[in-house]
């Protein structure tokens, strides 16, 4: 099953899907999300910013890594099951090879001085990428008072009040969907 296209660009081929997700996976040390968004929205224009945010929101509710889920959904959107498998293979190929190689290297050289500092530096860079992507994704939400309201309520509940993420999302998600549905009704 392929989904109707609403994105601004033409439908990618299977090869383009594989290469696009391969490049996102190759650049995504510390997290693929920033690179996947850049590839899908800014470079290849297979999705609009709003479509990306909608799909990413759905992927956060599904079990498993959200960018893996996203590759499957986007691949299926353009080419059904074969597209889903192609995009999944693209995003996983290089990271799988690199992780296996790094595991072997770390088991051999992990106790050398300076390795911990190097890994902490990589973690800080990855955190910066995730923060920058979060700010880009929040921009369309800030355009409406409803979006800004849900963003602030969610932030306050999880970050300030320290309420558990899952109950907050399972409470606010249906409310936000209902609010969007009511606002779009004629």
C-alpha positions as CSV (number, residue, x, y, z in Angstrom):
1,X,0.0,0.0,0.0
2,X,1.3,3.4,-0.9
3,X,0.1,6.6,0.7
4,X,-1.0,9.7,-1.2
5,X,1.7,12.2,-1.7
6,X,1.3,15.6,-0.1
7,X,5.0,16.6,-0.1
8,X,6.4,19.3,-2.3
9,X,8.7,17.1,-4.3
10,X,8.3,14.3,-6.8
11,X,8.1,10.7,-5.6
12,X,11.6,9.3,-4.9
13,X,12.8,6.1,-6.5
14,X,13.8,3.1,-4.4
15,X,17.4,4.0,-5.1
16,X,16.9,7.6,-4.0
17,X,15.2,6.3,-0.8
18,X,18.1,4.0,0.0
19,X,20.7,6.7,-0.7
20,X,18.9,9.4,1.2
21,X,18.4,7.3,4.3
22,X,22.0,5.9,3.9
23,X,23.4,9.4,4.0
24,X,21.2,10.4,7.0
25,X,22.4,7.3,8.8
26,X,26.0,7.9,7.8
27,X,26.0,11.5,9.2
28,X,23.9,10.7,12.2
29,X,26.5,10.0,14.9
30,X,24.8,10.7,18.2
31,X,21.4,10.8,16.5
32,X,20.0,10.6,13.1
33,X,17.0,12.9,13.7
34,X,18.7,16.2,12.7
35,X,20.2,14.7,9.6
36,X,17.0,12.9,8.6
37,X,15.0,16.1,9.0
38,X,17.5,18.0,6.9
39,X,17.5,15.4,4.2
40,X,13.7,14.9,4.1
41,X,12.6,18.6,4.4
42,X,15.4,20.9,3.4
43,X,17.6,19.0,0.9
44,X,15.3,16.5,-1.0
45,X,12.0,18.1,-0.1
46,X,10.1,14.8,0.1
47,X,8.2,16.2,3.1
48,X,7.1,19.6,4.3
49,X,8.2,20.8,7.7
50,X,4.6,20.1,9.0
51,X,4.5,16.6,7.5
52,X,7.9,15.8,9.1
53,X,6.7,17.0,12.5
54,X,3.4,15.0,12.2
55,X,5.2,11.8,11.2
56,X,7.9,12.3,13.9
57,X,5.1,12.8,16.5
58,X,3.5,9.5,15.4
59,X,6.9,7.7,15.5
60,X,7.4,8.8,19.1
61,X,4.4,6.8,20.1
62,X,5.5,3.6,18.3
63,X,7.8,1.1,20.0
64,X,11.4,1.2,18.9
65,X,13.7,4.0,17.7
66,X,11.8,6.9,16.3
67,X,14.0,7.5,13.2
68,X,13.9,3.8,12.3
69,X,10.1,4.0,12.5
70,X,10.2,7.2,10.4
71,X,12.3,5.5,7.7
72,X,9.7,2.7,7.5
73,X,6.7,5.0,7.4
74,X,8.3,7.2,4.7
75,X,9.5,4.3,2.6
76,X,6.0,2.8,2.8
77,X,4.4,6.1,1.9
78,X,6.3,6.2,-1.4
79,X,6.7,2.5,-2.3
80,X,4.7,0.3,0.1
81,X,6.5,-2.6,1.8
82,X,9.4,-2.6,-0.6
83,X,10.0,1.1,0.1
84,X,9.8,0.5,3.8
85,X,12.4,-2.2,3.6
86,X,14.6,-0.1,1.3
87,X,14.5,2.9,3.6
88,X,15.1,0.8,6.6
89,X,18.1,-0.9,5.0
90,X,19.5,2.5,4.0
91,X,19.3,4.0,7.5
92,X,20.8,0.9,9.1
93,X,23.6,-0.3,6.8
94,X,26.5,2.0,7.7
95,X,25.6,2.5,11.4
96,X,25.4,-1.3,11.9
97,X,28.9,-1.8,10.3
98,X,30.3,1.2,12.3
99,X,28.9,0.0,15.7
100,X,30.2,-3.5,15.2
101,X,33.7,-2.1,14.3
102,X,33.6,0.3,17.2
103,X,32.6,-2.5,19.6
104,X,35.6,-4.5,18.5
105,X,37.9,-1.5,18.9
106,X,36.5,-0.4,22.3
107,X,36.9,-3.9,23.7
108,X,40.5,-3.8,22.6
109,X,41.5,-0.2,23.4
110,X,38.7,1.2,25.7
111,X,40.9,1.4,28.7
112,X,43.5,3.8,27.1
113,X,43.7,7.3,28.7
114,X,41.6,10.0,26.9
115,X,38.9,7.6,25.5
116,X,36.4,8.8,28.2
117,X,37.0,12.4,27.4
118,X,36.6,11.8,23.7
119,X,33.3,10.0,24.3
120,X,32.0,12.9,26.5
121,X,32.9,15.4,23.8
122,X,30.9,13.3,21.2
123,X,28.0,13.2,23.6
124,X,28.0,17.0,23.9
125,X,28.0,17.5,20.1
126,X,25.2,15.0,19.8
127,X,23.2,16.9,22.4
128,X,23.7,20.2,20.5
129,X,22.4,18.6,17.3
130,X,19.3,17.3,19.0
131,X,18.6,20.7,20.6
132,X,19.0,22.5,17.2
133,X,16.6,20.1,15.6
134,X,14.1,20.4,18.4
135,X,14.1,24.2,17.9
136,X,13.6,23.8,14.1
137,X,10.7,21.4,14.8
138,X,9.1,23.8,17.3
139,X,9.1,26.8,14.9
140,X,5.9,25.7,13.0
141,X,4.2,25.1,16.4
142,X,5.0,28.6,17.5
143,X,3.0,30.0,14.6
144,X,-0.3,29.2,16.3
145,X,-1.4,30.0,19.8
146,X,-2.9,26.4,20.1
147,X,0.5,24.9,19.1
148,X,2.4,27.2,21.5
149,X,0.0,26.3,24.3
150,X,0.4,22.6,23.9
151,X,4.2,23.0,23.6
152,X,4.3,25.0,26.8
153,X,2.0,22.7,28.8
154,X,4.0,19.7,27.7
155,X,7.3,21.3,28.6
156,X,6.0,22.5,32.0
157,X,4.6,19.1,32.8
158,X,7.7,17.1,31.8
159,X,10.6,19.4,32.4
160,X,9.4,21.6,35.3
161,X,7.0,19.4,37.2
162,X,8.9,16.2,36.4
163,X,5.7,14.3,35.6
164,X,6.4,11.0,33.7
165,X,6.6,11.5,29.9
166,X,4.3,8.6,28.9
167,X,1.2,9.6,30.9
168,X,1.7,13.3,29.9
169,X,1.8,12.3,26.2
170,X,-1.1,9.9,26.4
171,X,-3.1,12.6,28.0
172,X,-2.1,15.6,25.9
173,X,-2.0,13.8,22.5
174,X,-5.7,13.0,22.3
175,X,-6.6,16.4,23.6
176,X,-4.3,18.1,21.0
177,X,-5.8,16.0,18.2
178,X,-9.3,16.9,19.3
179,X,-8.4,20.5,19.4
180,X,-6.9,20.4,15.9
181,X,-10.0,18.5,14.6
182,X,-12.4,21.0,16.2
183,X,-10.5,24.0,14.8
184,X,-10.5,22.6,11.3
185,X,-14.2,21.8,11.2
186,X,-16.3,24.2,9.0
